[in-house]
Amino acid sequence: MRAEPREKLNPRIKAVWRISDALMLTAVWLILASPGAIALLVDASEAYWAEPYVLAFTVLYAVLLVVFLFAVTPLRYIRWHYELRPDFLELKYGIIWRKHIVVPFIRVQNTDTKQGPILRAFGLASVTVSTAAGSMEIPGLLTEEADSVRDRAAEFARLAREDVWL
């Protein structure tokens, strides 16, 4: 049996995930609580339902924020492993629904790195490996490490294609 993937993400990815999760939850809360807040502003005497409505979504928002920031993010980080081997890329991640993906380099069409503003602020980047079936992403690597992983993956893909044609 093959050994588990042994590479981990950079610990700074936890801060990136926390910021992204907080922004996403805040946006959802604003969208869901807005009708009640607008009803309170327009006519509070007629909107008997608005105050409990806004309060319920605010409590739910606070609970989800605590759960995501202090439980989900550390578990997500602990569960994320990857390994770049000469024949394939192996990814293993997930908390409830665990994924174990093996991507043979003979199938790889493209490799690239990307950085959003939050990743860039923490000096991190993501590596994406694309096949005809879809794209797999390794999030949260130091920028230099991401460049190295991208280049090694591209080289392994090139060597795998050359082996087929020889």
N, C-alpha and C positions, 0 to 999 in steps of 0.2 A: 504494500500500500504506500502511496506517495505521501511525503511529509506535508504538513500544513504550510500554507504560505507564511513567510516569516517577516516580511517587511511591514512596518507600521506607518501611518500617516504622521506628519509633524503635529505635535501637541497644540500648536497655534490654531489648528483647524477647529478646535472646540470653541474658541472665541468667535470665529467666523460663523460657525453654525448657530451659536447663541444669538448673534446679531441678526442673522438672516431669519431665524425662527421668530425673534421678537418683532421684527419688521412685518413678517407675514401675519402673525397673530394680531398685531395692532391694526393692520389694514383690514383684516376680516372683522375685527371688533368695530372699527369705524363704520364699515358698510352695514353691519347688522344692527348696531345701536342707533344709527342715524335716524331711522323713521321715528323712534321713540323720542329722541332728543328734539327733532323738528316739531313733533306734536306737542311737546312740553313748551317749546318756545312760541308756537303759534297760539295755542289756546289750552292752557293747563287745566282749566275747569272742565272742559269737555273730554280731555284725554286722560281718563281715569286709569287706563291700561298702560300708559306710557312710562310712568315711574317704575312700576315693577318690571316692565319689559327691559328698560335700560339697566336697572339694578341686576337683573338676572344675567344679562349678557356681560356686565362688568365683573360680576363674581366669577362667571365661567372663564372670562378672559384672564383674570388674575390666577385662577387655579391652573389653567393650561400653561400660562407663562411660567409658573413655578415648576410644573411637571417637565416641560420642555427644557428649561434652563438647567435644572438640577438633577434630572433623572435620565431623560432621553439622550441628551448630548453626551454625557460620559459613557453610557452604554453603547451608543453608536460608535464612539471612538474606540472603545475596547474591542468591539466586534469587527472592525475594519482591518483587513490584512490583504496584502497583494504580494505577488512575486513575479519577476520577469525572468523567465528561463529561456534558453536558446531556441526551444521549439514552440513555446506557448507563453501566454500571459495568464496568470491565475488570480482571480479576485474572489474574496470571501467576505461577505458583510451581511448585515441585517440583524434586527433585534427580535421581532416576532416572526416575520417572513425572512428566513435566511436564504441568501443566494450564494451559490458556489459556481463561478463561471470560469471556464477554461477556453481561451481563445487561441487556436493554433495560428501561428504566424503566417502560414500558407494562405490563410483567409484574409489577412489584414490588407486593406486598401489604402489607408491613410492614418497618419499619426500627427497630432498637433497639441499645442499647449494653449491654455487660455487663462486670462485673469480678469476678473471683474474688479470694481473699485474696492470692495471689501477685502478680497484676496490680496490685491495689490498693496493695500494699507498694512497688511501683516506679512508682506514679503513672500506670499505663497502663490502657487499656480496649480492648475489642474492639467492632467494629461488625458487626452481622448484618443482612443484606438478605435478606428472605424472598420467595419466589415460590411458585406452586402446585407447581413442580417440586422445591423444596427451599430450603435456606438457604445463603448464601455468607457467609463471615466474613472480615473484615479484622482480624487480631490485632495487638496491640502499637502502638496509637496513644496519644499523650498524652491524658489525660482530656478536656481542652478541645478538642483536635483531633478526638477521636472524637465528641464532641457536635456539633461543626461538620459533620463528614462525615455523621453520621446526619441532621441537619437538612437539609443540602443534598440528600441522597439522597431524603428524604421530599418535599421541595419539587419536585425533578425528576420524581418519580413522580406527584405531584399535577398538575403542568403537562402531563405526557404523557397522563394520563387526560382532562384538560380538552380537549386537542387532538383526541382521538378523538371526543368528544361534540359538538364544534362543527361 
